[in-house]
Each structure stands twice: as C-alpha cells, then as structure tokens.
C-alpha cells in the first residue's frame, strides 16, 4: 500500500455531495475513510473509484443520528487508520444528513428530535470524539443549507437546525484555533441528488421552479459543491476560517 500523505473522514460519502468530495480528494492524492448508513454496495463502489484514482479508502458503517454507536465507530476508525498505514487523519467533513418536509403547524417532536440528532448532536459529538485522532493544523467543513438564510414552506425544522450548524461552526473555529484547526461551513442550495427522495432531480416542476429563483438559471449538482469543500480543506484556503460559503448559484438574492 502506498504511503498515506493526507487522510480525510467524510460522513455520508457513498453518494451525492459526499461521494463527489471524496473522489475529488482522491484526485489530489488524499485518501479517505468514507461512511455509509445502509448501502454498503454503494460505498464499495466509491472505495473502488478512489483506488482507481490512485488513493486509498476504507468504508465504515455509521448512523450519525445514533450517538450511542459513536464509541464503536471510533474503534473502527482506529482500525481503519492502521489498515491505511496512518496514525491520525487531517480533514473532517460532517456531510451526512436526512431531509425533512415539516411545517411549523405539522412538525412533530419525533421529527424534530431526528433532525437535531443527525444534523447537530451527531456532528457535535462525533467531532468531539474524533478530535484526539486528528492532526493539529487540520481542517473541518460542516454542511449547512441555503435554507438557513432564506425560507421555503416545508422546511421549518430543517432550515433552523442547519442555522444552528452554522453557529456551531464558529464555536468550533474559536475553540480549535489553538490547535491550528480551521473550521468552515458550506451551505448548498437546491442540489439534484436523491436527497428528499430525489425531488429536485426527478420532479421537473420543482426543478424548474427552483431554477427560476436562481441567478444562474439552474439547480446545482454534486459537482458544483464537491470542489468547494475540497478547496476549503486545502492549504490554498488556509487563512479562511469560521466562514459560511453558500454554494447555490445565486438563489434568492
């Protein structure tokens, strides 16, 4: 196995934005520990693609909404690091997420708890547990949403919790500064993936409506977001810290 020069952990990277991110990292020689929730077959395909690009990868199962499983995951990460010939990792992308279409009137406590667990509690506690394994001078990117800035019907839980992720990012940057770890947040707009049941990608009316509110006249794809995440992880953006970067083509300006 070739020497590991840089190593990333990217949650939810068996598809969509996470997948694009780890493949672009591989093009830069960065190896990855990728995570998947249930589709091991998709994760294995991503591992193969990373290896084809000349980097190395290990796929680990992780449900970011189940904090009780984080200790097991940390042990899995330790074994994966050993398998990859590394002691520590350099980059963390808290990307895994789930959708919600709740309004204020019909949002349930169960849905609120699930969104909080996946998008805030999960990244908070998982980052906390991974920090002892992270190199000083590393970089973290959290994933928010354009819906933290503007409002659409049916996002009364999802949008505000993503706004909390943006606040968390600033606190992470403040507290991890002494270790030289920079923390930023990327806020995608409407992205054509299977998120939300693939509604942006597969529903022509929804796609057209969202594009009509975007200055560049279309919705985005994973290839629009992955390069920005990779850029924020790179030394070229080393002095960018505690910043929110919206990657949305100019939506709801």
PyMOL commands that set and color helices and strands:
alter all, ss='L'
color gray80, all
select helices_A, chain A and resi 16-27+40-52+67-83+109-133+146-148+158-179+195-202+204-212+222-233+235-237
alter helices_A, ss='H'
color red, helices_A
select strands_A, chain A and resi 6-10+30-36+57-61+89-94+134-143+182-188+244-247
alter strands_A, ss='S'
color yellow, strands_A
deselect
rebuild
show_as cartoon
